Amino acid sequence: MKSALLGPRGLVLQEVNPPHAGSGELVVALRACGVCGTDLEKLRGNYSATGKIGHEPAGVVEEVGEGVVDLRKGERVFVHHHVACGKCAVCAAGTPTFCPQYQSTNIDPGGFSEKFRVPETNVRAGAVLPLPPNVSDLEATFVEPLGCCLEGLWSTPFREGQKVVVLGLGPIGLLYLRLLKALGAGWIAAGDLSPFRRAAAERSGADLVFDPREEGTLRPSLDRATDGLGADLVVVATGAPRAIAQAMGLARRGGTVNLFGLPEKGGRLDYDLQQLYLRGLRIVPTYATTERGTTEALKLVSLSRVKVRDLATHVFPLERAEEAFAQATRTEEAIKVIVTSGTPHP
């Protein structure tokens, strides 16, 4: 079978042996998998976590291992690639995505494969979610990234009516924006360097869309919306140190900065620590999602509370995975790029 894997010199499409389901496992035939920003970072060597790529897959159960009783062959599913143990001190503290087990669990050989194996650990933890008929395979690829946004807002924690600024309007930033609207944010400003992505934010319902390089566009509107206090929450959906520093200045006293975007390895932040202390800013990095997040994300998509279909700007068959990855880097043309195999459910 064909599989797009991370090789020493970049993405490699190659023939590999098809997987088989052992006890408690599943084999899923891929229908669609989104290209994530972390996949791109792994490709250019800026991500030190697992080297596997493809973690937003939707497909059809092809083989059911002995002992699996609540999933059946032919069922359409979304599969989450990482699961926490739920037992360690990290999980008990309410931060399961940082569990030592979390990154060691994964689908095999990855989400950009005609078929992949789901380990027993993932199946047992509830990482495989049956898809309702009204959720297409393309829409299902947004379950994991939307779950990541939910995890971020739960961690801050977000409250209805809050005034929010989102910096970075790639797929994650736009999902944050739409999720914040659905959860009742009082006012949302959204910024990105790309006019193409700013236009997507306007369509997504932002109260203000701005170019982060033009501080004069944002500050007067932010002051009017917050009585001069600043944003309750600033979401940084980019790893640029300049954006992180800007976020500190946009948050109110006692406000929260949610760091989501992956910074460069070895990146440094130049900020006056006394101001951080005196203004009481909370900096909350969030990473990935859990079964709670994916379950709630699927519900939001199935109920159309968060619309995602229009964010899929480009779709490529698995045979053209290299083109898909190249397209995903073109921020003036693409938002979400999806790789397909077989015939996706419409």
Stockholm file with secondary structure:
# STOCKHOLM 1.0

chainA/1-346         MKSALLGPRGLVLQEVNPPHAGSGELVVALRACGVCGTDLEKLRGNYSATGKIGHEPAGVVEEVGEGVVDLRKGERVFVHHHVACGKCAVCAAGTPTFCPQYQSTNIDPGGFSEKFRVPETNVRAGAVLPLPPNVSDLEATFVEPLGCCLEGLWSTPFREGQKVVVLGLGPIGLLYLRLLKALGAGWIAAGDLSPFRRAAAERSGADLVFDPREEGTLRPSLDRATDGLGADLVVVATGAPRAIAQAMGLARRGGTVNLFGLPEKGGRLDYDLQQLYLRGLRIVPTYATTERGTTEALKLVSLSRVKVRDLATHVFPLERAEEAFAQATRTEEAIKVIVTSGTPHP
#=GR chainA/1-346 SS CEEEEEETTEEEEEECCCCCCCTTCEEEEEEEEECCHHHHHHHTTCCCSCCCCCCCEEEEEEEECTTCCSCCTTCEEEECSCCCCSSSHHHHTTCGGGCTTGGGCCCBSCSSBSEEEECHHHHHHTCEEECCTTSCHHHHTTHHHHHHHHHHHHHTTCCTTCEEEEECCSHHHHHHHHHHHHTTCSEEEEECSCHHHHHHHHHTTCSEEECTTCHHHHHHHHHHHHTTSCEEEEEECSCCHHHHHHHHHHEEEEEEEEECSCCCTTCCCCCCHHHHHHTTCEEEECCCCCHHHHHHHHHHHHTTSSCCGGGEEEEEEGGGHHHHHHHHTCTTTCSEEEEECSCCCC
#=GC SS_cons         CEEEEEETTEEEEEECCCCCCCTTCEEEEEEEEECCHHHHHHHTTCCCSCCCCCCCEEEEEEEECTTCCSCCTTCEEEECSCCCCSSSHHHHTTCGGGCTTGGGCCCBSCSSBSEEEECHHHHHHTCEEECCTTSCHHHHTTHHHHHHHHHHHHHTTCCTTCEEEEECCSHHHHHHHHHHHHTTCSEEEEECSCHHHHHHHHHTTCSEEECTTCHHHHHHHHHHHHTTSCEEEEEECSCCHHHHHHHHHHEEEEEEEEECSCCCTTCCCCCCHHHHHHTTCEEEECCCCCHHHHHHHHHHHHTTSSCCGGGEEEEEEGGGHHHHHHHHTCTTTCSEEEEECSCCCC
//
